[in-house]
Structure formats: structure tokens, C-alpha cells
Amino acid sequence: MRKQIAYIVAFLMMAFSFNLSAQETSGTEETKAFNPKETIFKHLLDEYSWELPFSHEHKISLPVIVRDYKGDWKVFWSSRLEHGQQYEGFYIAQDGPNKGKVESVDDQGNRYRPLDLSITKNVLALIIAALLCMWCVLSVAHWYKKKHYKAPRKGVGAIEFLIEFVYTGVIKSTLGDKAPRFAPYLLTIFFFILLMNLLGLIVIFPGGANLTGNIAVTMVLALCTFIVVNVKGTKEYWKETFWPDVPLWLKFPLPIMPLIEVFGIFTKPAALMVRLFANMMGGHMIILSLISLIFIFGAFGAVVVGGTTVISVLFSLFMLMIDTLVSFIQAYVFTMLSTLFISLAQVEGHHEGKTEKVEK
């Protein structure tokens, strides 16, 4: 406990001295006014390079892969497009609908968006999260292959605990005998979302990418659940969707209930998508807003910025701990709701009436 307190105090002092030195530098050099909105969204949105911590100048270049309007493919490093530079007619748009994306100009002078298959910050972060997810699962499998029934320790034991917790508490209790059929997908979704959430809370590489705060990522995750639910749905599930067991006047001549049921097929994955996106995006925005207070109050002098730094860092650390808990909760909730939607699609025929007849 003493070590943790010492680390926190040292971090506060470092942040305080960093801001004081930044103030001194601003007095001698021409600096642009701090724009919290631009800074926050710069950290939340995708980029073509990966910014190194504590440095806005040094970045990790990533491959840009684009196809122009003539059909020719171009592959080059993102460093060629930094600071408003152009390379072979391509540049990063500074305004317009494609702001922050690669653009080019055709022979008539019209701006257009090329086919872009670049390895951006979010794409690389997704690959890293997928590799970590594979490592987590395969490490447990390798342990039992090598050690047989000996209980795992340390990190492998923690991963096995999470697997047992989710499988027994959510998947098995909801799906019953069908749990082994859907467990691989549901456990993969849980660990993948958890790792993406945790990586997003880490400042330094390979963390810092706002993956689950990107609605495109959460949409694909929700689409996977949508496909599993509806492709693996039983005949009884589809019968209840298009001809539910309700009074006839609710189905004919106006198909009120069938329309509601069909609408529900699409609202369930939409709820999964928005829930995960909004919670994780909100957490990141709160932390970045609290940190931005340090620089906003920087113009009021060293005493004010010193007090603001301590308060902002303390609140940021508190929100970071809350976000760590939320990262697990959101992965758990997404898995739990996906399991529930799958179980609703696995409904069988009405066996109760048959059982009563047999007993009679």
C-alpha cells in the first residue's frame, strides 16, 4: 500500500512539474491556444499513425494502403502525410466531410475519397487485441495439455477463473444443455471486449486506442451476435416471430404483433451496439475532460494550475479505477445479453401439452 501511495505522489509531482515547465516554455515560444474539444476528439478518433506518450512530434508510422480513381494501388508509410504533406497526390483532409481521412484530387481537380484499406491505429489495436485474446485462451489450453488436471497458477489461473465465472454463471445457467455449442463464441466475445476495454485505458503503446468507443467496432460485434441468433434460431423461434401465439385480431388483418416481433430482431443488436459504445465513449470523455482542466486553468498562474493539477489527476485516477470496473461490467453485460438473445432463439416446440396427455 505504501508503494502505491508513493507512486501516486511521484506521478502527481511529475505532472505538476511538467505543467510548470510547459508554462515557462509558453512564455518564450509562440504556442497555439489549447482547444479541449479538438484535443479530446483527437484522442478518441482513429488516426493513420500512433502517437507516442508524452510527445506530439514522435509517432509510430503505419502503412497507408489506398486505391485511386484509376484503379492503381499505392502503399506507403503514414509519415509521408504528416504536417499537411502530400505524397503521390494523396493527403489527409483538414476540412470537409472527410476530415482526418486520406483524400486525393482527380484530373478535373475534384476532391475524392479513395478506397482506403490502411492499417490505422484502430485496425492495429484490433489485431493486437485479437492476438492477446488468442494468447489468453491458448495459454489455458496449453496448461491443461501439459499439466493435465493440475490447478493453474497466477495469470493462467486468473484467466481460468474468468472462463469458469462466465461459463457457469451466464452461459450454462441460461442455455443449459446447449451451452457447449455456443460457449466458444460467447467466451471469445467476452475476452475480446474486455481486452479492448482495458487496452483503451492504457496510455502508452500498445494501448490508447478507443476501440469500444468506436461505433463501427461495436456495430460489428453486435452484428456477429445478430448472425448467430438468427442463423442458429429454431423453427419454433421463426414461427413465433411471424405468427406469434396471441389472439388472432393482433395478427390478422393487420399484422401488428408480427411487425413488432420482426422489429425486435433488429432492435436487440442495436441495443447491444449503442450500450457498449455509449458507456465506453462516455468514460473516456470524462477522463480526458478532467485532464484538460489542467491546461485550461494553465493561464491563471502557477498556483492555480498546481492546485488544478492535483485535483484533476486525483479525479482522473478515480475515474480510471471506475472505468476499469466498467470495462469488465460492459464485457459481462454484452456477453450476458448475447446469451439471453441466443437462448430466446433456441425455443423448442410446446412439450407441456404432450407431457400432460401422456400422464393422463
LINSULPE-V386959 format. One record per residue. RES is the residue in one small letter. D_LAST is the distance of its C-alpha to the last C-alpha in Angstrom with 1 decimal. Layout:
RES | D_LAST
RES | D_LAST
//
This chain:
m | 68.6
r | 72.4
k | 72.4
q | 70.0
i | 72.1
a | 75.2
y | 73.7
i | 72.7
v | 76.2
a | 77.8
f | 75.7
l | 76.7
m | 80.4
m | 80.2
a | 78.6
f | 81.2
s | 84.1
f | 82.7
n | 82.7
l | 86.2
s | 87.5
a | 85.8
q | 87.6
e | 90.9
t | 90.5
s | 89.6
g | 92.9
t | 94.9
e | 92.8
e | 91.6
t | 87.8
k | 85.4
a | 83.7
f | 80.2
n | 77.5
p | 74.2
k | 72.1
e | 73.5
t | 73.3
i | 69.6
f | 68.4
k | 70.6
h | 68.5
l | 65.2
l | 65.7
d | 66.1
e | 69.5
y | 71.2
s | 72.6
w | 71.5
e | 73.7
l | 74.8
p | 74.5
f | 77.4
s | 79.1
h | 79.1
e | 81.6
h | 80.1
k | 76.9
i | 74.9
s | 75.4
l | 72.4
p | 72.4
v | 72.5
i | 71.2
v | 71.8
r | 72.4
d | 75.0
y | 75.0
k | 76.8
g | 74.0
d | 76.0
w | 74.2
k | 76.0
v | 75.2
f | 77.2
w | 76.9
s | 76.2
s | 79.4
r | 81.3
l | 79.7
e | 80.5
h | 82.8
g | 82.6
q | 83.8
q | 83.1
y | 82.5
e | 82.8
g | 82.2
f | 79.0
y | 78.9
i | 76.5
a | 76.3
q | 77.6
d | 76.4
g | 74.4
p | 70.7
n | 71.0
k | 72.6
g | 72.2
k | 71.3
v | 73.4
e | 75.2
s | 78.0
v | 80.3
d | 80.6
d | 83.8
q | 83.9
g | 83.7
n | 80.1
r | 77.9
y | 74.6
r | 71.7
p | 71.6
l | 68.5
d | 68.0
l | 66.3
s | 68.2
i | 67.0
t | 67.1
k | 66.6
n | 62.9
v | 62.4
l | 64.1
a | 62.1
l | 58.8
i | 60.0
i | 60.9
a | 57.6
a | 55.7
l | 57.9
l | 57.3
c | 53.5
m | 53.8
w | 56.0
c | 53.5
v | 50.6
l | 52.7
s | 54.4
v | 51.2
a | 50.3
h | 53.8
w | 53.6
y | 50.5
k | 51.9
k | 55.1
k | 54.0
h | 50.5
y | 48.6
k | 51.5
a | 50.8
p | 52.9
r | 55.6
k | 57.3
g | 56.5
v | 54.0
g | 52.2
a | 52.1
i | 50.7
e | 48.0
f | 47.2
l | 46.7
i | 44.6
e | 42.3
f | 42.3
v | 41.3
y | 38.8
t | 36.9
g | 37.3
v | 36.6
i | 35.5
k | 33.1
s | 31.6
t | 31.0
l | 30.2
g | 28.5
d | 28.3
k | 30.3
a | 33.2
p | 35.4
r | 35.3
f | 36.9
a | 38.7
p | 42.0
y | 42.4
l | 41.4
l | 43.7
t | 46.5
i | 46.3
f | 46.3
f | 49.4
f | 51.2
i | 51.0
l | 51.9
l | 54.9
m | 56.1
n | 55.8
l | 57.8
l | 60.4
g | 61.0
l | 62.1
i | 64.7
v | 68.1
i | 69.7
f | 68.9
p | 66.2
g | 64.7
g | 65.4
a | 63.6
n | 61.3
l | 58.5
t | 55.4
g | 57.7
n | 58.1
i | 55.6
a | 55.9
v | 54.6
t | 51.7
m | 50.9
v | 50.7
l | 48.4
a | 46.1
l | 46.3
c | 45.1
t | 42.0
f | 41.6
i | 41.8
v | 39.3
v | 36.8
n | 37.0
v | 37.7
k | 34.8
g | 32.4
t | 29.1
k | 28.3
e | 25.7
y | 28.7
w | 30.9
k | 28.4
e | 28.0
t | 31.8
f | 32.7
w | 29.7
p | 28.1
d | 24.9
v | 27.0
p | 28.0
l | 29.7
w | 33.1
l | 33.3
k | 33.2
f | 35.0
p | 37.9
l | 39.0
p | 37.1
i | 37.4
m | 34.4
p | 34.9
l | 38.5
i | 37.7
e | 35.3
v | 38.0
f | 40.6
g | 38.5
i | 38.7
f | 42.4
t | 42.7
k | 40.8
p | 43.4
a | 46.1
a | 45.1
l | 45.2
m | 48.7
v | 50.2
r | 48.9
l | 50.3
f | 53.6
a | 54.3
n | 53.7
m | 55.9
m | 58.5
g | 58.8
g | 59.3
h | 62.1
m | 63.8
i | 64.0
i | 65.5
l | 68.0
s | 68.9
l | 69.6
i | 71.8
s | 73.6
l | 74.8
i | 77.2
f | 79.0
i | 78.8
f | 80.6
g | 83.0
a | 85.6
f | 86.0
g | 87.7
a | 87.1
v | 86.1
v | 83.4
v | 82.1
g | 82.0
g | 79.9
t | 77.7
t | 77.2
v | 76.0
i | 73.6
s | 72.3
v | 71.8
l | 70.0
f | 67.6
s | 67.2
l | 66.3
f | 63.8
m | 62.2
l | 62.3
m | 60.2
i | 57.8
d | 57.6
t | 56.9
l | 53.8
v | 52.9
s | 53.2
f | 50.4
i | 48.3
q | 48.6
a | 47.7
y | 44.7
v | 43.5
f | 44.0
t | 41.9
m | 39.2
l | 39.0
s | 39.1
t | 36.2
l | 34.2
f | 35.0
i | 34.1
s | 30.7
l | 30.0
a | 30.9
q | 28.5
v | 25.3
e | 22.6
g | 20.1
h | 17.1
h | 14.5
e | 12.5
g | 10.8
k | 10.1
t | 8.8
e | 6.2
k | 5.1
v | 5.5
e | 3.8
k | 0.0
//
